[in-house]
């Protein structure tokens, strides 16, 4: 068993006020054999370390300015999860054993491994499913991210970890129905059917996570790279008359489908006023499709873009007319 004691500010005055001291005292008095973790979060203050000199050496005693001494028990461990090390001295870093890691140092393979460990247990019914998914990461992820960074400019810069997480979120949406419930158990046949279209779904997720933040010219380059990686003879290859951004994968027919075919034919009601007429376009159909896919699976969505491109209109239309009845929207308007 583990018990966690959180503390959000490491400033010296907090120690003098006794807030943190009470947490440490509470943990030290607990006679249970449970492991006690005292977690410190926030920016590094060059002063607070003075109050902890005797805590972090072999004495393991907290000596306060008031003269109070609180010995740490054998089951106690202090952990520091700092915001940055900009004002930390070498002594502070060595004393606390701090290691600061840039997000890029984590690496994408570690994120993939962590994500795959939290997938539905039903995927283990088919022994080849998870290895197939792992091969897709090896085939596409690093290559496409490296290509995007080198040849595809971004109007708004992103980081690799974030666009990789976006890929995971879209794949989570495709995998959402493969969790066992009280009413339904996932079968081997269902997992096998998913495996047959797994690469197509993965490529779709790559296009709308790794390759959707670039410019029009960048998308043309990304399109060529994706088709090159898939190969000309791939069973789920894209149609020749368009780019990878022009099609969605239909899981029922297991074929690529033009975005205009994913919605009903547009008609204008006779009683509709001019301001109520919203003509669907390629961009609006794609944006609403991906947004709806994420929302239906409890994923957060942020939709940035230039003024006057229809973000508010299309999202309002989606929330008010196209979402299930158990979804409600609360619009908040901010002035310039």
Residue pairs with C-beta under 8 A, 6 or more apart in sequence:
1 32
1 33
1 34
1 35
2 34
2 35
2 36
2 37
3 27
3 30
3 34
3 35
3 36
3 37
4 37
4 39
5 23
5 24
5 26
5 27
5 36
5 37
5 38
5 39
6 39
6 41
7 14
7 19
7 20
7 23
7 38
7 39
7 40
7 41
8 41
8 42
9 42
10 20
10 40
10 41
10 42
10 43
10 44
10 45
10 48
10 80
11 45
11 47
11 48
12 45
12 47
12 48
12 50
12 51
14 20
14 48
15 21
15 48
15 51
15 64
15 65
16 64
16 65
16 66
18 64
21 62
21 64
21 68
21 70
23 38
24 38
24 62
24 70
24 72
24 76
25 70
27 36
27 38
27 73
27 76
28 70
28 71
28 72
28 73
28 76
30 36
30 73
30 75
33 75
34 75
35 75
35 77
36 73
36 75
36 76
36 77
37 77
37 79
38 76
38 77
38 78
38 79
39 79
39 81
40 78
40 79
40 80
40 81
40 82
41 81
41 82
41 83
42 82
42 83
43 82
43 83
43 84
43 87
44 82
44 83
44 84
44 85
44 86
44 87
44 88
44 92
44 98
45 87
46 87
46 88
46 89
46 92
49 91
49 92
49 95
49 96
51 62
51 63
51 64
51 65
52 62
52 95
53 63
53 95
54 60
54 61
54 62
54 63
55 61
55 62
55 72
55 78
56 78
56 95
56 96
60 71
60 72
60 76
61 69
61 70
61 71
61 72
62 69
62 70
62 71
62 72
63 69
64 70
72 78
80 96
80 98
82 88
82 98
82 100
84 100
85 93
85 98
85 100
88 98
92 98
103 159
103 160
103 161
104 159
104 160
104 161
106 161
108 141
108 142
108 145
108 160
108 161
108 164
109 137
111 161
111 164
111 165
111 168
112 134
112 137
112 141
112 164
115 168
116 130
116 133
116 134
119 130
119 175
120 175
120 178
120 179
120 180
120 186
121 180
122 178
122 179
122 180
122 186
122 191
123 129
123 130
123 175
123 178
123 191
124 130
125 186
125 187
125 188
125 191
126 188
126 191
126 192
126 195
128 195
129 191
129 194
129 195
129 198
132 195
132 198
133 198
133 202
136 198
136 199
136 202
139 229
140 202
140 203
140 206
140 229
141 164
141 167
141 206
141 210
143 225
143 229
144 206
144 210
144 211
144 222
144 225
144 226
144 229
145 160
145 163
145 164
145 210
147 221
147 222
147 225
148 210
148 211
148 214
148 218
148 222
149 160
151 218
151 221
151 222
152 211
152 214
152 215
152 218
152 219
152 221
152 222
153 214
153 215
153 217
153 218
154 213
154 214
154 215
154 218
155 213
155 215
156 213
156 304
158 213
163 209
163 210
163 213
164 209
164 210
166 208
166 209
166 210
167 205
167 206
167 209
167 210
169 209
169 294
169 299
170 204
170 205
170 208
170 209
170 290
170 293
170 294
171 201
171 202
171 205
172 297
172 299
173 293
173 294
173 296
173 297
173 299
174 194
174 201
174 205
174 251
175 194
176 297
178 186
178 190
178 191
178 194
179 186
180 186
196 254
197 236
197 249
197 251
197 254
199 230
199 234
199 236
200 236
200 249
200 254
200 256
201 249
201 251
203 226
203 230
203 236
203 244
204 248
204 249
206 226
207 222
207 226
207 244
207 245
208 290
210 222
211 218
211 219
211 222
211 223
211 226
211 244
211 245
212 245
214 222
219 243
219 245
220 243
222 244
223 243
223 244
223 245
226 238
226 244
227 237
227 238
227 244
230 236
230 237
230 238
231 237
236 249
236 254
236 256
238 244
238 247
238 256
239 247
239 256
242 258
245 286
246 258
246 259
246 282
247 256
247 257
247 258
247 259
248 256
248 257
248 259
248 262
248 286
248 289
249 255
249 256
249 257
250 256
250 257
250 262
259 282
259 285
259 286
259 289
260 280
260 282
260 285
262 285
262 289
263 280
263 285
266 279
266 280
268 277
278 284
278 313
278 314
278 317
283 309
283 310
284 310
284 314
287 303
287 311
287 314
288 314
288 315
288 317
288 318
288 322
291 301
291 303
291 315
291 318
292 318
292 322
292 323
294 300
294 301
295 301
295 323
295 327
296 323
296 324
303 311
303 315
305 311
316 329
316 331
319 327
319 329
320 329
